C-alpha cells in the first residue's frame, strides 16, 4: 500500500511504457465513488507512480489505480 494513499497498491512502472489500468474513485459524494473502471491505455512517463495519474471526470480528483498491466505489444509511436 502507498503511504500517501493507504488504499492504493504499490505498483512498479517501467519508464516510457503504456499500461492498461483499473481505477476507482474514493471521493465521498462523487457518483463514481466505489465503482471500478477500466482504462485501456495510460502512459507511465518516467516510471514514477506520482506521475501516473487518472483524474475522475466528475469530481476532478485523482482516482486510485488498483491494477496495471503493461501492454504487449506496446503501441507504435507515430
Buried (B, 14 or more C-beta within 10 A) or exposed (E): EBEEEEEBEEBEBEEEBBBBBBBBBBBEEBEBBEEEBEBEEBEBBEEEBEEBEBEBEEBEEBBBBBEBEEEEEEEEEE
